[in-house]
Amino acid sequence: MAKPTVSEFNCELGEIIVRELTKQEIEQIAIDQAAAAQELADKEAKAQAKAELLKRLGITEDEAKLLLN
């Protein structure tokens, strides 16, 4: 499998340079993707917990907003 590449534009020379990503850049992409996936999972869990609480209380989201404002 070919390594991923990145394109860099050199404004001074007007050149586009296409190069392979370094090992460190590939590792950082994997770290960033894992962090983004965890953040999404955390948001979904929080939304689910909120929905369950509202259901248990027997109120809608709009009614909860009225109570909290």
N, C-alpha and C positions, 0 to 999 in steps of 0.2 A: 504494500500500500504506500502511495506517495505521501510524503510529509505535507502538512498544511503549509500554505504560503501566506505572506502578507505583502501588500503593495504599499510602497512609500513614495510620495511625490516630493522631489527636490525642487523647491520653488526657484532657487538661484539658477539652477541649470535647466529647469523645465523638463526634467527626466522623471520617468516612473521606474522605480526599482522594485522588482519582484524577487523576494527571497524566501527561503524556507524559515519557518519559525524555529527558534532555538529550543532546546530541551526545557529550559526554565520558563519560556513563554508558554509552551504546551502544558507544563505543570500548573502554571498560574491560571490558565484557561479552565483546567479541570477543577481547581480550587474555587474559582469564581462561579462555575456552573453548579458545584455542590452547594455553595453558600446561597445562590439564588433559589435552588430547589428547596433548601431548608427554610428559607424565608417564605416561600410560597406555601409550604406545608404548615408553617406556624400561623400564617394568615388564615388558611382554610380551617385549621383547628380552632382558632379564636372565633371565627364566624360560626362554626358549628356549635361551639359552647354557648355563644350568644343566642343562637336560635333555640337551643334546648332550654335555656333559662327563660326566655320569653314564653315558650310553650308551657313550661312548668308554672309560670306566673299567670298564664292565661291572658296575656296582653299582646298587642301588636307592636311592631317596631315604632310606628308613629305614636302610639300611646306611651311607650317608654320615653320617647323624645320629649313629649309634653311633660312628663313627670320630672325629667332631668333638667329642663330649661326653666 
